[in-house]
Amino acid sequence: CLLQFLSYLSACDRLLKQGYEEGQVEEAMEMFQYSEKKAAEFLRLLAQFNDMGFQQNEIKEVLLLCENQREKALEELMMK
């Protein structure tokens, strides 16, 4: 249990060092059952779509539904 917690903290630290906000990092880690790889991809796409002008709550919803598949998620966002 302690090792899992330390692993979680290191993953969060690495994501924070990439410039993501703490709240977003924690939320992404929880959403993807503490998978750093999936959380990192989610945060990268979230930032990318945010820069394109899409609403953050819509982006989150679509990315979850599309399982972080960029093209599929972008298509969904553009149809909204």
C-alpha positions in Angstrom: 0.0 0.0 0.0 2.8 2.4 0.8 4.6 1.6 -2.4 1.4 2.3 -4.4 1.1 5.7 -2.6 4.7 6.6 -3.3 4.3 5.5 -6.9 1.2 7.8 -7.2 3.1 10.7 -5.7 6.0 10.3 -8.1 3.6 10.1 -11.0 1.8 13.2 -9.9 5.2 15.0 -9.4 6.3 14.1 -12.9 3.0 15.4 -14.4 3.2 18.6 -12.4 6.8 19.2 -13.7 5.3 19.0 -17.2 3.3 22.1 -16.3 -0.1 20.7 -15.5 -2.2 22.1 -12.7 -2.3 20.1 -9.5 -6.1 19.7 -9.4 -6.1 18.5 -13.0 -3.3 16.0 -12.4 -5.2 14.6 -9.3 -8.4 14.4 -11.2 -6.8 12.7 -14.3 -5.0 10.2 -12.1 -8.3 9.2 -10.4 -10.2 9.1 -13.6 -7.7 6.6 -15.1 -7.3 4.5 -12.0 -3.8 5.9 -11.3 -2.4 5.1 -14.7 0.3 7.8 -15.3 0.4 7.0 -19.0 -3.4 7.5 -19.6 -3.5 10.5 -17.3 -0.6 12.1 -19.1 -2.3 11.6 -22.5 -5.6 12.9 -21.2 -3.9 16.1 -19.8 -2.0 16.6 -23.1 -5.2 16.3 -25.1 -7.2 18.4 -22.7 -4.6 21.3 -23.0 -4.5 20.9 -26.8 -8.3 21.0 -27.2 -8.5 23.8 -24.7 -6.1 25.8 -26.8 -8.5 25.2 -29.8 -11.2 26.9 -27.8 -13.4 24.0 -26.7 -15.0 24.1 -23.3 -13.1 22.1 -20.6 -16.1 20.1 -19.3 -17.0 19.1 -22.8 -13.5 18.0 -23.5 -13.3 15.9 -20.4 -16.5 14.2 -21.2 -15.6 13.4 -24.8 -12.1 12.2 -23.9 -13.5 9.8 -21.4 -16.1 8.5 -23.9 -13.5 8.2 -26.7 -10.8 6.7 -24.3 -8.3 9.4 -25.2 -8.5 8.8 -28.9 -7.5 12.2 -30.4 -9.2 12.0 -33.8 -12.4 10.5 -32.5 -12.6 13.0 -29.7 -11.9 15.9 -32.0 -14.7 14.7 -34.3 -17.1 14.5 -31.4 -16.2 18.0 -30.1 -16.6 19.5 -33.6 -20.1 18.0 -33.9 -21.2 19.7 -30.6 
